[in-house]
Amino acid sequence: MAHPAPHRPERTCVGCRQVAPREHLVRLVRDPDPGGDIPRVRLDPSRAAAGRGAWLHPDAACLDLALRRGGFARSFRGAVETRHLARDLEESDFTIQWNR
C-alpha cells in the first residue's frame, strides 16, 4: 500500500493570487507604528511572528501586482505603509532568490 504524500501547507500570494507551497513564498507582517501612524509592512524571516501575515512570491512582478491592486491593504484589512518594502526585501538576508 502506497503512503500518502505528506501535507505541505499552502498559501495564496497577495500579488498574483496563486496558491503555492509555503516554502516558496515570503511572509510579511504588519508592524504597528509607535507614533500611531499607518502600520508598516515588514519581512518576517522566521515565518512565525505574531499577528496577521501576508504571503508573496519572491518576485518583483508579484510585489508590483500587490502594490498596484491593493493586495496588502486587503490582506491586512486596512491601510499599511509599503513605501520601503521593495528596498527592505532587496536588502534582506532572506535566503530565497529575489527575482528583480
N, C-alpha and C positions, 0 to 999 in steps of 0.2 A: 504494500500500500504506500503510495507517494505521500510525502509530508506536504502540507500546505505551505505556501510561501509565507515568510514572516511578515507581520504587519509593518508597513512603513507609513508613518504619519505624513499626510499631505496637507498643503496649504495653498491658498489662492494668491497669486501675485497681484498687488494693488495697481500695477501698471497695465499689463496685458490681460489680466483676469483669467489666466490659465492656471490650472491646478498642477502642482509639481511636488515631488518629494521634498520634505522639509530641509534636507541637507543640501538641496540645490538652490535655496533661497537665503536671502539676508533678512534678519529680523531687525525691525526698527521699533523704538518705543517713544512714547511721549514723555518729555521731561517738563515738569511744571516750572514756570519762570518764577524766580524768587521775588521779583518785583510785581508779580501779579499780572504781567502782560500775557500775551498769547503763548501757550506752551510750545517748546521747541522739539523737533523730531531728531532723535539721535540713534546711532548704531547700537545694537545690543549684541556684542561679540559672544557673550555667554549663551545667548538664546534662552535665557531663563530669568531675566529681570522682571520684577513685579510690575503688574499693570498690563493694560491692553497693548497688544503688539500688532504690527503690520508686517507683511512679508513681501519681498521684492526680489525679482531675478537680479543677479549681479550684472546688469546690462544697462548701458546708458539709454537705450531706446525705451526700456521699461520705466526707468526713472522719469524720462521725458513724458511718457504717457501718463504716469501717475500724477505728475505736476500739472499737466495740461487739463486732465479730466477730473481733477479734484479727488483722486483716489485716497490721499492721506486724510483729508478732511472727512471723507465718508468713513474710512476705516476707524479713525479716532473719534468719530461722532462730534466733530466741531472743528473750528479753525485751529490750525497749527502753523508754526513758523518753519519753513523749509528752505529759506534763503541760502543757508550754508551747507545744506545736505550733500550736494554733489561734491563739494570740496572735502567734507568730512569723510565721505566714502572713499575718495581717491587717496586721502592721507592715512587711512586706517591701516592697521596691521592685520586686518582680516585676511585669512589665507585663501580665499577664493579669488578667481580671476574677475577683475572689473573690466569689462569689455568696452572701454571708452575709445 
